[in-house]
Amino acid sequence: MRGTWLFMLLAVTNTASAQDDPRFSISVGAFFTDRESQTRIDGEAGRGTDVDLEDDLGLTKSDTVFRVDGYWRFAEKHRFDFSAFDLSRSSTKQIDKEIVWNDTTYPINSTVEADLDLTIYKAGYTWMFLKRNRSFLGATVGLYIADIGAELSTSGGGSVESDDLTAPLPIIGLRGEYRFADRWSLRGSGEVFAVDYGDYEGSLYDLFAGLDFSVTETIAIGVGVNSVKLDVGVSKDNFQGDIDWQYDGALAYLKFDF
């Protein structure tokens, strides 16, 4: 499907609407997510346990969160894109295996409270090297920023909290839009990163596709899908371990163009 819309975008000439490109756009809506999260937090004494946050700790696999996306087109072929949403969760579960988390051992059958704070911010610059009226294909570079905090606690054993980790991960990719009718347009992006430098080692991919229907010249409704996989090993003084997370979801949103 991604290859089809990219081919159509490359082939477009003047089939788009004659409206001017918006300078600023913002989308607000619901993100219906499904998540798989493997995490390990090491301590000074050694390696921690590989934990499935959903199966082992009972964190909710599916959830609906508020999401904001948008862009600012500051020149004819140049724009700044951004996104923000919160994927934080909490749970209480009697665990069925021993868990070592940041040098603290939680024995089998203990009741563990888990609190995962996770906020995602994405920011990127896009150069639209192929551009037609209200349609484009561009190269993008930017940052995928995961603001993470995690805590496990028991009713009788106190708590252990990992210090907050803010992981700014560089990404590169393609972004495009194809307006195939006066009121209809397809949007998509694909961004990747792979790094083995300093405190981080791992990879990321982020794929998005959306379909917009313009109700008026400035308001559109849309639906989309977003799939992200993040696998990063971290070796910082305040956070050591491995994060292997994936979230997939559907979006429904209102889009405002100015």
Backbone as JSON, one array per atom type, in Angstrom:
{
  "sequence": "MRGTWLFMLLAVTNTASAQDDPRFSISVGAFFTDRESQTRIDGEAGRGTDVDLEDDLGLTKSDTVFRVDGYWRFAEKHRFDFSAFDLSRSSTKQIDKEIVWNDTTYPINSTVEADLDLTIYKAGYTWMFLKRNRSFLGATVGLYIADIGAELSTSGGGSVESDDLTAPLPIIGLRGEYRFADRWSLRGSGEVFAVDYGDYEGSLYDLFAGLDFSVTETIAIGVGVNSVKLDVGVSKDNFQGDIDWQYDGALAYLKFDF",
  "N": [[0.82, -1.2, 0.0], [1.94, 1.26, 0.79], [3.87, 1.62, -1.21], [2.2, 1.99, -3.41], [0.81, 4.46, -2.98], [2.98, 6.2, -2.96], [3.96, 5.93, -5.54], [1.79, 6.97, -6.98], [1.9, 9.57, -6.03], [4.34, 10.5, -7.04], [3.68, 10.53, -9.7], [1.82, 12.54, -10.0], [0.6, 15.56, -11.48], [-0.92, 18.25, -12.2], [-3.32, 17.68, -10.9], [-4.38, 18.35, -8.5], [-6.26, 20.41, -6.17], [-6.82, 23.93, -6.75], [-6.33, 25.5, -4.57], [-4.4, 27.47, -2.26], [-1.47, 26.3, -0.56], [-1.74, 25.46, 2.89], [-0.34, 27.43, 5.55], [-0.1, 26.72, 8.16], [-0.98, 23.88, 10.06], [-3.01, 21.83, 12.13], [-3.79, 18.84, 13.82], [-6.13, 17.21, 15.85], [-7.12, 14.57, 17.95], [-8.18, 11.15, 18.56], [-6.17, 8.39, 19.5], [-6.05, 5.1, 19.0], [-4.57, 2.6, 20.54], [-2.51, -0.37, 20.42], [-0.35, -2.35, 22.24], [2.94, -3.74, 22.74], [5.37, -4.53, 25.03], [8.56, -4.99, 26.01], [10.85, -4.89, 28.63], [13.88, -4.2, 30.37], [15.52, -3.45, 33.34], [18.59, -2.77, 34.5], [20.88, -3.02, 37.3], [23.41, -1.9, 39.67], [24.36, -4.27, 40.67], [24.09, -6.07, 38.65], [22.59, -7.71, 35.77], [19.15, -7.18, 35.04], [15.78, -8.6, 35.05], [14.21, -9.69, 32.06], [11.26, -8.26, 31.24], [7.9, -8.61, 30.37], [5.8, -6.11, 30.0], [3.03, -6.04, 29.74], [2.03, -8.78, 29.94], [3.45, -9.85, 32.18], [3.27, -7.86, 34.19], [0.75, -6.8, 33.99], [-0.03, -4.45, 32.69], [-2.21, -2.47, 30.67], [-2.97, -3.58, 27.43], [-4.34, -2.42, 25.28], [-5.47, 0.84, 24.55], [-6.91, 4.15, 24.55], [-5.83, 7.29, 23.6], [-5.29, 10.86, 23.78], [-4.18, 12.82, 21.05], [-1.94, 15.01, 19.34], [-1.04, 16.42, 16.27], [0.84, 18.18, 13.76], [1.91, 20.89, 11.55], [4.16, 23.52, 10.51], [4.5, 25.47, 7.79], [7.08, 27.19, 6.75], [8.31, 28.19, 4.54], [8.22, 28.02, 0.91], [8.93, 25.35, 0.12], [9.55, 24.15, 2.49], [9.11, 22.91, 5.78], [8.09, 22.5, 9.22], [7.43, 19.75, 11.2], [5.41, 18.25, 13.8], [4.53, 16.22, 16.67], [2.66, 14.96, 19.5], [1.9, 12.9, 22.28], [0.58, 10.98, 25.04], [1.44, 7.99, 26.55], [1.2, 6.79, 29.03], [0.77, 4.38, 31.69], [-0.66, 2.3, 34.32], [-0.71, -0.37, 36.78], [-1.79, -3.16, 38.85], [-0.75, -6.25, 40.01], [-0.56, -9.72, 40.89], [2.37, -11.31, 40.62], [3.69, -13.98, 38.56], [6.24, -14.87, 38.3], [9.68, -14.57, 39.32], [11.05, -11.32, 39.57], [13.7, -9.25, 38.83], [14.54, -5.99, 39.29], [16.25, -3.2, 38.73], [18.17, -3.89, 40.73], [16.52, -4.76, 42.79], [14.67, -7.47, 44.06], [11.67, -9.01, 43.24], [9.65, -11.39, 44.52], [8.07, -14.5, 43.39], [4.52, -14.56, 43.3], [4.2, -12.24, 44.74], [2.46, -9.14, 45.17], [2.53, -6.66, 42.87], [2.8, -3.27, 42.14], [2.79, -1.39, 39.26], [4.02, 1.41, 37.52], [4.15, 3.19, 34.71], [5.44, 5.88, 33.1], [5.18, 7.5, 30.1], [5.81, 9.65, 27.6], [5.53, 10.81, 24.32], [7.26, 12.75, 22.0], [7.54, 14.19, 18.82], [9.53, 15.72, 16.39], [10.38, 17.4, 13.42], [12.14, 18.43, 10.44], [11.09, 19.07, 7.13], [11.95, 18.86, 3.77], [10.51, 19.62, 0.8], [11.1, 18.16, -1.94], [9.88, 17.36, -4.27], [7.18, 18.86, -5.6], [3.81, 19.7, -6.14], [0.71, 21.44, -6.72], [-0.76, 21.49, -3.67], [0.16, 18.9, -3.26], [2.91, 16.74, -2.48], [6.24, 15.37, -2.15], [8.65, 14.68, 0.22], [11.87, 14.9, 1.91], [12.77, 14.09, 5.23], [14.19, 15.03, 8.36], [14.8, 14.58, 11.84], [13.81, 14.42, 15.32], [12.88, 11.79, 17.47], [11.45, 11.71, 20.48], [11.43, 10.14, 23.51], [10.09, 10.34, 26.6], [10.63, 8.91, 29.56], [9.65, 7.18, 32.51], [9.76, 4.84, 35.16], [8.33, 2.71, 37.63], [8.27, 0.25, 40.15], [6.47, -1.25, 42.82], [5.66, -2.69, 46.04], [3.17, -3.69, 48.45], [4.3, -4.34, 50.88], [7.02, -3.95, 50.65], [8.16, -1.5, 49.97], [9.4, 0.71, 47.37], [10.96, 0.85, 44.15], [12.35, 3.11, 42.01], [13.13, 3.93, 38.73], [15.28, 6.48, 37.6], [14.12, 9.28, 35.68], [14.23, 9.02, 32.15], [15.13, 10.66, 29.27], [15.04, 10.13, 25.99], [16.4, 11.23, 23.17], [16.11, 10.48, 19.92], [17.6, 10.39, 16.78], [16.06, 10.69, 13.56], [15.45, 9.77, 10.13], [13.79, 10.11, 6.94], [10.95, 9.78, 4.7], [8.26, 11.88, 3.64], [4.93, 12.54, 2.58], [2.18, 13.86, 0.58], [-0.81, 13.4, -1.25], [-3.17, 14.87, -3.13], [-5.93, 13.69, -4.43], [-8.44, 14.39, -5.24], [-10.81, 17.13, -5.15], [-11.65, 17.3, -2.48], [-10.41, 15.25, -1.17], [-7.55, 13.61, 0.22], [-4.47, 11.82, 0.46], [-2.12, 11.03, 2.97], [1.2, 10.34, 4.09], [4.02, 8.87, 5.85], [7.33, 7.71, 6.47], [9.73, 6.82, 8.74], [13.0, 6.19, 10.01], [15.61, 4.92, 12.16], [18.88, 4.06, 13.19], [21.33, 3.31, 15.52], [24.51, 3.24, 17.1], [26.04, 4.49, 19.33], [27.65, 6.29, 21.87], [25.56, 6.53, 24.63], [23.49, 5.03, 23.65], [22.11, 2.28, 21.81], [20.64, 0.77, 19.11], [17.47, 0.57, 17.31], [14.81, 2.12, 15.36], [11.6, 2.33, 13.89], [9.03, 4.18, 12.24], [5.92, 4.37, 10.95], [3.36, 5.9, 9.08], [0.05, 6.41, 7.79], [-2.57, 8.24, 6.32], [-5.97, 9.32, 5.63], [-7.71, 12.03, 4.43], [-10.65, 14.07, 4.5], [-11.91, 17.0, 3.25], [-14.0, 19.13, 4.85], [-14.58, 21.84, 4.85], [-12.76, 24.67, 3.48], [-10.9, 25.01, 5.45], [-11.22, 23.06, 7.41], [-10.93, 19.63, 8.08], [-11.79, 16.15, 8.25], [-10.41, 13.07, 9.38], [-8.9, 9.77, 9.08], [-6.49, 7.37, 10.17], [-3.5, 5.28, 10.32], [-0.88, 4.16, 12.47], [2.28, 2.82, 13.03], [4.8, 1.78, 15.17], [8.03, 0.77, 16.12], [10.37, 0.34, 18.62], [13.56, -0.37, 19.67], [15.94, -0.28, 21.89], [19.03, -0.2, 23.55], [20.21, 1.07, 26.6], [22.77, 2.85, 28.27], [23.25, 4.6, 30.63], [24.13, 6.62, 33.5], [21.92, 6.97, 35.17], [20.04, 5.24, 34.12], [19.98, 2.07, 33.05], [19.7, -0.55, 30.8], [17.34, -2.31, 28.71], [15.05, -1.47, 26.15], [12.35, -2.57, 24.46], [9.92, -1.91, 22.58], [6.71, -1.83, 21.03], [4.13, -0.19, 19.32], [0.98, -0.1, 17.8], [-1.63, 1.44, 16.01], [-4.88, 2.97, 15.37], [-6.09, 6.11, 14.12], [-8.37, 8.8, 14.63], [-9.43, 11.95, 13.68], [-9.69, 15.56, 13.8], [-8.78, 18.07, 11.53], [-7.24, 21.14, 11.16], [-6.63, 23.77, 9.0], [-4.67, 26.63, 8.21]],
  "CA": [[0.0, 0.0, 0.0], [2.81, 2.44, 0.84], [4.47, 1.8, -2.52], [1.18, 2.47, -4.35], [0.54, 5.89, -2.88], [4.19, 6.94, -3.34], [4.0, 5.96, -7.0], [0.78, 7.92, -7.42], [2.36, 10.91, -5.71], [5.39, 10.86, -7.99], [3.1, 10.71, -11.03], [0.85, 13.62, -10.05], [1.05, 16.82, -12.1], [-1.75, 19.36, -11.73], [-4.65, 17.16, -10.61], [-4.82, 18.79, -7.19], [-7.07, 21.62, -6.11], [-6.1, 25.17, -6.98], [-6.18, 26.24, -3.34], [-3.05, 27.67, -1.79], [-1.06, 25.43, 0.52], [-1.84, 26.1, 4.2], [0.92, 27.74, 6.23], [-0.09, 26.05, 9.45], [-2.01, 22.85, 10.17], [-2.98, 21.08, 13.38], [-4.77, 17.76, 13.93], [-6.39, 16.76, 17.22], [-8.01, 13.44, 17.89], [-8.0, 9.97, 19.39], [-5.23, 7.4, 19.02], [-6.45, 3.82, 19.57], [-3.29, 1.9, 20.47], [-2.29, -1.74, 20.86], [1.07, -2.25, 22.58], [3.75, -4.85, 23.24], [6.47, -3.81, 25.69], [9.57, -5.76, 26.74], [11.74, -3.93, 29.28], [14.82, -4.7, 31.38], [16.22, -2.39, 34.05], [19.75, -3.31, 35.2], [21.38, -2.27, 38.45], [24.85, -2.0, 39.9], [24.7, -5.66, 40.98], [24.08, -6.89, 37.45], [21.5, -7.67, 34.8], [17.8, -7.39, 35.55], [14.92, -9.57, 34.38], [13.44, -9.25, 30.9], [9.87, -8.2, 31.7], [6.81, -8.25, 29.46], [5.03, -5.19, 30.85], [1.61, -6.37, 29.68], [1.75, -10.12, 30.45], [4.04, -10.08, 33.5], [2.88, -6.84, 35.17], [-0.66, -6.5, 33.86], [-0.35, -3.18, 32.06], [-3.22, -2.58, 29.63], [-2.42, -3.68, 26.07], [-5.05, -1.52, 24.38], [-5.9, 2.06, 25.23], [-7.19, 5.29, 23.68], [-5.19, 8.49, 24.15], [-5.41, 12.1, 23.02], [-2.98, 13.03, 20.24], [-1.84, 16.25, 18.57], [-0.06, 16.44, 15.19], [0.71, 19.39, 12.97], [3.11, 21.39, 10.9], [4.27, 24.94, 10.16], [5.23, 25.63, 6.53], [7.68, 28.51, 6.88], [8.76, 28.61, 3.22], [7.49, 27.33, -0.13], [9.22, 23.92, 0.11], [10.15, 23.8, 3.78], [8.16, 22.96, 6.88], [8.43, 21.89, 10.5], [6.36, 18.85, 11.64], [5.48, 17.91, 15.22], [3.49, 15.34, 17.25], [2.78, 14.75, 20.93], [0.86, 12.11, 22.91], [0.98, 10.38, 26.31], [1.12, 6.57, 26.59], [1.43, 6.33, 30.4], [-0.14, 3.36, 32.2], [-0.36, 1.76, 35.64], [-1.38, -1.65, 37.02], [-1.51, -3.93, 40.06], [-0.88, -7.67, 39.67], [0.22, -10.74, 41.59], [3.24, -11.81, 39.56], [3.88, -15.43, 38.58], [7.65, -15.2, 38.16], [10.55, -13.64, 40.05], [11.48, -10.2, 38.76], [14.78, -8.4, 39.36], [14.34, -4.69, 38.65], [17.13, -2.19, 39.33], [18.79, -4.49, 41.92], [15.53, -5.2, 43.76], [14.03, -8.71, 43.66], [10.26, -9.18, 43.57], [9.47, -12.85, 44.43], [6.84, -15.05, 42.82], [3.27, -14.4, 44.05], [4.07, -10.94, 45.38], [1.59, -8.2, 44.46], [3.39, -5.57, 42.41], [2.19, -2.12, 41.47], [3.67, -0.86, 38.21], [3.64, 2.73, 37.03], [4.99, 3.54, 33.57], [5.2, 7.18, 32.5], [5.77, 7.55, 28.77], [5.3, 10.71, 26.73], [6.23, 10.82, 23.04], [7.3, 13.98, 21.23], [8.25, 14.05, 17.55], [9.75, 17.0, 15.73], [11.21, 17.18, 12.25], [12.16, 19.36, 9.31], [10.82, 18.42, 5.85], [12.22, 19.57, 2.52], [9.63, 19.06, -0.24], [11.89, 18.21, -3.18], [8.94, 17.19, -5.37], [6.0, 19.58, -5.12], [2.76, 20.18, -7.0], [-0.28, 22.18, -5.95], [-1.34, 20.72, -2.57], [0.73, 17.56, -3.21], [4.36, 16.84, -2.38], [7.06, 14.31, -1.58], [9.77, 15.37, 0.83], [12.8, 14.22, 2.81], [12.63, 14.63, 6.57], [15.13, 14.69, 9.43], [14.26, 15.12, 13.07], [14.02, 13.71, 16.58], [11.82, 11.06, 18.16], [11.84, 11.89, 21.88], [10.65, 9.34, 24.47], [10.29, 10.76, 27.99], [10.28, 7.66, 30.22], [9.86, 6.95, 33.93], [9.15, 3.56, 35.52], [8.38, 2.4, 39.05], [7.62, -0.93, 40.7], [6.34, -1.18, 44.27], [4.83, -3.7, 46.7], [2.53, -3.16, 49.66], [5.13, -4.55, 52.06], [8.45, -3.87, 50.42], [8.64, -0.22, 49.47], [9.39, 0.87, 45.92], [12.19, 1.18, 43.45], [11.99, 3.93, 40.85], [14.23, 4.32, 37.85], [15.27, 7.91, 37.29], [13.54, 9.57, 34.37], [15.11, 8.97, 30.98], [14.66, 11.32, 28.06], [15.83, 9.57, 24.91], [16.2, 11.9, 21.88], [16.64, 9.59, 18.91], [17.54, 11.02, 15.46], [15.36, 9.91, 12.54], [15.42, 10.26, 8.76], [12.76, 9.4, 6.22], [10.18, 10.42, 3.63], [6.91, 12.32, 3.99], [4.27, 12.99, 1.37], [0.73, 14.04, 0.52], [-1.34, 13.36, -2.61], [-4.57, 15.29, -3.19], [-6.43, 13.03, -5.63], [-9.72, 15.02, -5.59], [-10.92, 18.44, -4.51], [-11.86, 17.2, -1.04], [-9.78, 14.04, -0.63], [-6.09, 13.53, 0.1], [-3.72, 10.78, 1.16], [-0.87, 11.47, 3.58], [1.99, 9.23, 4.61], [5.41, 9.1, 6.21], [8.11, 6.58, 6.96], [10.95, 7.33, 9.37], [13.8, 5.13, 10.6], [16.87, 5.31, 12.78], [19.7, 2.99, 13.75], [22.45, 4.01, 16.13], [25.39, 2.57, 18.05], [26.9, 5.61, 19.67], [27.49, 6.85, 23.2], [24.72, 5.85, 25.61], [22.36, 4.36, 23.0], [22.34, 1.32, 20.74], [19.38, 0.15, 18.72], [16.82, 0.97, 16.07], [13.45, 2.62, 15.44], [10.88, 2.7, 12.67], [7.76, 4.86, 12.5], [5.18, 4.42, 9.7], [2.04, 6.52, 9.21], [-0.74, 6.66, 6.59], [-3.83, 8.86, 6.68], [-6.9, 9.73, 4.59], [-8.41, 13.23, 4.88], [-11.76, 14.61, 3.73], [-12.07, 18.41, 3.58], [-15.38, 19.56, 5.04], [-14.51, 23.2, 4.34], [-11.4, 24.98, 3.06], [-9.99, 25.04, 6.61], [-11.5, 21.97, 8.35], [-11.01, 18.3, 7.49], [-11.84, 15.0, 9.14], [-9.51, 12.06, 8.84], [-8.57, 8.53, 9.77], [-5.14, 6.94, 9.81], [-2.86, 4.2, 11.08], [0.49, 4.46, 12.84], [2.98, 1.67, 13.58], [6.13, 2.18, 15.66], [8.81, -0.22, 16.88], [11.56, 0.93, 19.24], [14.4, -1.36, 20.35], [17.11, 0.51, 22.25], [19.77, -0.46, 24.77], [20.63, 2.33, 27.21], [23.84, 2.71, 29.26], [23.45, 5.88, 31.29], [24.3, 6.48, 34.94], [20.62, 6.92, 35.84], [19.14, 4.31, 33.46], [20.7, 1.04, 32.31], [18.82, -1.65, 30.47], [16.92, -2.47, 27.32], [13.66, -1.13, 25.88], [11.89, -3.17, 23.2], [8.5, -1.55, 22.59], [6.01, -1.66, 19.76], [2.73, 0.18, 19.41], [0.26, 0.06, 16.55], [-2.95, 1.98, 16.33], [-5.68, 3.75, 14.43], [-6.35, 7.47, 14.53], [-9.52, 9.54, 14.11], [-9.01, 13.3, 14.06], [-10.09, 16.79, 13.12], [-7.6, 18.76, 11.03], [-7.52, 22.56, 10.91], [-5.61, 24.4, 8.16], [-4.71, 28.09, 8.25]],
  "C": [[0.87, 1.26, 0.0], [3.44, 2.7, -0.52], [3.49, 2.37, -3.52], [0.98, 3.97, -4.23], [1.77, 6.72, -3.21], [4.3, 7.03, -4.86], [2.98, 6.97, -7.55], [1.22, 9.35, -7.17], [3.43, 11.38, -6.69], [4.81, 11.18, -9.36], [2.19, 11.93, -11.13], [1.43, 14.85, -10.75], [0.22, 17.96, -11.57], [-3.17, 18.89, -11.41], [-5.19, 17.67, -9.29], [-5.66, 20.05, -7.31], [-6.21, 22.85, -6.31], [-5.93, 26.0, -5.73], [-4.71, 26.39, -3.0], [-2.74, 26.67, -0.68], [-1.23, 26.15, 1.85], [-0.46, 26.35, 4.8], [1.05, 26.96, 7.53], [-1.24, 25.06, 9.5], [-1.87, 22.14, 11.51], [-4.11, 20.05, 13.38], [-4.9, 17.35, 15.39], [-7.37, 15.61, 17.15], [-7.63, 12.33, 18.82], [-7.06, 8.99, 18.7], [-5.54, 6.09, 19.74], [-5.26, 2.85, 19.43], [-3.38, 0.46, 20.96], [-0.79, -1.89, 21.06], [1.66, -3.58, 23.03], [5.05, -4.25, 23.77], [7.34, -4.78, 26.48], [10.58, -4.77, 27.32], [12.64, -4.65, 30.29], [15.53, -3.52, 32.0], [17.35, -3.03, 34.86], [20.11, -2.43, 36.39], [22.87, -2.43, 38.6], [25.27, -3.44, 40.14], [24.67, -6.56, 39.74], [22.81, -6.73, 36.65], [20.15, -7.92, 35.47], [17.05, -8.42, 34.72], [14.27, -8.93, 33.15], [11.96, -9.38, 31.23], [8.95, -7.82, 30.56], [5.85, -7.39, 30.28], [3.54, -5.51, 30.84], [1.32, -7.72, 30.33], [2.24, -10.31, 31.87], [3.53, -9.11, 34.56], [1.44, -6.38, 35.03], [-1.0, -5.14, 33.31], [-1.29, -3.39, 30.88], [-2.57, -2.62, 28.25], [-3.05, -2.66, 25.14], [-5.58, -0.33, 25.16], [-6.17, 3.13, 24.17], [-6.64, 6.55, 24.33], [-5.43, 9.67, 23.22], [-4.09, 12.35, 22.28], [-3.08, 14.32, 19.45], [-0.74, 16.09, 17.53], [-0.22, 17.76, 14.43], [1.98, 19.76, 12.25], [3.0, 22.9, 10.71], [5.11, 25.02, 8.89], [5.78, 27.06, 6.49], [8.28, 29.02, 5.58], [8.09, 27.7, 2.2], [7.68, 25.81, -0.08], [9.8, 23.43, 1.43], [9.12, 23.91, 4.89], [8.7, 22.21, 8.09], [7.24, 21.07, 10.97], [6.54, 18.49, 13.11], [4.32, 17.0, 15.6], [3.73, 15.24, 18.74], [1.61, 13.9, 21.42], [1.45, 11.38, 24.12], [0.5, 8.93, 26.35], [1.33, 5.98, 27.99], [0.35, 5.33, 30.83], [0.25, 2.96, 33.61], [-1.16, 0.48, 35.84], [-1.02, -2.18, 38.39], [-1.75, -5.4, 39.74], [-0.04, -8.53, 40.6], [1.06, -11.47, 40.54], [3.46, -13.31, 39.7], [5.31, -15.83, 38.22], [8.47, -14.18, 38.95], [11.07, -12.56, 39.1], [12.58, -9.44, 39.51], [14.76, -7.11, 38.57], [15.2, -3.67, 39.38], [17.66, -2.64, 40.69], [17.8, -4.89, 43.01], [14.82, -6.44, 43.21], [12.6, -8.75, 44.16], [9.93, -10.66, 43.41], [8.15, -13.24, 43.79], [5.7, -14.88, 43.82], [3.2, -13.1, 44.85], [3.19, -10.04, 44.51], [2.4, -6.94, 44.15], [2.54, -4.51, 41.75], [3.2, -1.54, 40.49], [3.12, 0.47, 37.72], [4.63, 3.12, 35.94], [4.55, 4.89, 33.03], [5.92, 7.23, 31.16], [5.07, 8.63, 27.96], [6.17, 10.76, 25.48], [6.11, 12.21, 22.41], [8.07, 13.7, 19.94], [8.35, 15.42, 16.9], [10.69, 16.77, 14.55], [11.09, 18.28, 11.22], [11.96, 18.58, 8.02], [11.14, 19.36, 4.7], [11.44, 18.89, 1.41], [10.32, 19.17, -1.59], [11.04, 17.98, -4.42], [7.62, 17.8, -4.93], [5.1, 19.98, -6.28], [1.74, 20.89, -6.12], [-0.99, 21.26, -4.96], [-0.91, 19.27, -2.55], [2.23, 17.68, -3.17], [4.95, 15.5, -1.95], [8.31, 14.96, -1.04], [10.63, 14.46, 1.68], [12.72, 14.9, 4.17], [13.75, 14.15, 7.48], [14.58, 15.28, 10.72], [14.61, 14.27, 14.27], [12.73, 13.02, 17.0], [12.22, 11.04, 19.63], [10.89, 11.11, 22.77], [11.04, 9.78, 25.88], [9.73, 9.66, 28.89], [10.55, 7.73, 31.72], [9.14, 5.67, 34.31], [9.35, 3.29, 37.0], [7.66, 1.1, 39.34], [7.56, -0.78, 42.21], [5.48, -2.34, 44.76], [4.27, -3.12, 47.99], [3.42, -3.33, 50.89], [6.6, -4.31, 51.87], [8.96, -2.56, 49.89], [8.62, -0.19, 47.96], [10.78, 1.15, 45.41], [11.81, 1.94, 42.2], [13.23, 4.2, 40.01], [14.14, 5.81, 37.61], [14.71, 8.12, 35.89], [14.61, 9.53, 33.29], [14.43, 9.71, 29.85], [15.59, 10.9, 26.93], [15.52, 10.31, 23.61], [16.89, 11.1, 20.77], [16.5, 10.24, 17.53], [16.87, 10.11, 14.44], [15.51, 10.59, 11.18], [14.32, 9.51, 8.02], [12.14, 10.21, 5.1], [8.79, 10.78, 4.17], [6.23, 12.84, 2.74], [2.78, 13.16, 1.54], [0.31, 14.05, -0.95], [-2.82, 13.73, -2.56], [-5.15, 14.77, -4.5], [-7.82, 13.52, -6.03], [-9.82, 16.33, -4.82], [-10.99, 18.33, -2.99], [-11.11, 16.05, -0.39], [-8.26, 14.1, -0.81], [-5.56, 12.37, 0.93], [-2.44, 11.38, 1.73], [-0.11, 10.25, 4.1], [3.39, 9.65, 4.98], [6.04, 7.8, 6.66], [9.44, 7.1, 7.48], [11.67, 6.19, 10.08], [15.03, 5.74, 11.29], [17.57, 4.05, 13.26], [20.97, 3.64, 14.28], [23.22, 3.06, 17.04], [26.44, 3.59, 18.45], [26.6, 6.07, 21.09], [26.64, 5.97, 24.1], [23.63, 4.99, 24.98], [22.83, 3.4, 21.92], [21.0, 0.69, 20.37], [18.8, 0.72, 17.46], [15.38, 1.41, 16.35], [12.87, 2.7, 14.04], [9.52, 3.27, 13.07], [7.06, 5.05, 11.16], [3.79, 4.99, 9.95], [1.39, 6.63, 7.84], [-2.09, 7.2, 7.02], [-4.64, 9.26, 5.46], [-7.73, 10.88, 5.13], [-9.54, 13.59, 3.92], [-12.0, 16.04, 4.18], [-13.55, 18.77, 3.65], [-15.55, 20.99, 4.52], [-13.08, 23.44, 3.88], [-10.41, 24.89, 4.22], [-10.18, 23.87, 7.57], [-11.62, 20.66, 7.58], [-11.2, 17.28, 8.6], [-10.98, 13.9, 8.53], [-9.4, 10.83, 9.7], [-7.17, 8.12, 9.32], [-4.69, 5.76, 10.64], [-1.41, 4.61, 11.32], [1.11, 3.22, 13.49], [4.4, 2.08, 13.93], [6.76, 1.0, 16.39], [10.11, 0.42, 17.32], [12.3, -0.15, 20.0], [15.74, -0.7, 20.64], [17.72, -0.01, 23.55], [20.35, 0.84, 25.29], [21.68, 2.05, 28.27], [24.18, 4.07, 29.84], [23.58, 5.65, 32.79], [22.96, 6.29, 35.65], [19.65, 5.92, 35.21], [19.98, 3.34, 32.64], [19.75, -0.12, 32.04], [18.47, -1.66, 29.01], [15.43, -2.2, 27.21], [13.3, -1.68, 24.5], [10.37, -3.0, 23.16], [7.97, -1.45, 21.18], [4.6, -1.2, 20.06], [2.18, 0.42, 18.01], [-1.12, 0.6, 16.88], [-3.6, 2.71, 15.18], [-5.94, 5.11, 15.0], [-7.66, 7.96, 13.89], [-9.34, 10.98, 14.59], [-9.74, 14.37, 13.26], [-8.83, 17.54, 12.73], [-8.0, 20.18, 10.65], [-6.35, 23.18, 10.14], [-5.8, 25.92, 8.17], [-3.75, 28.68, 7.21]]
}
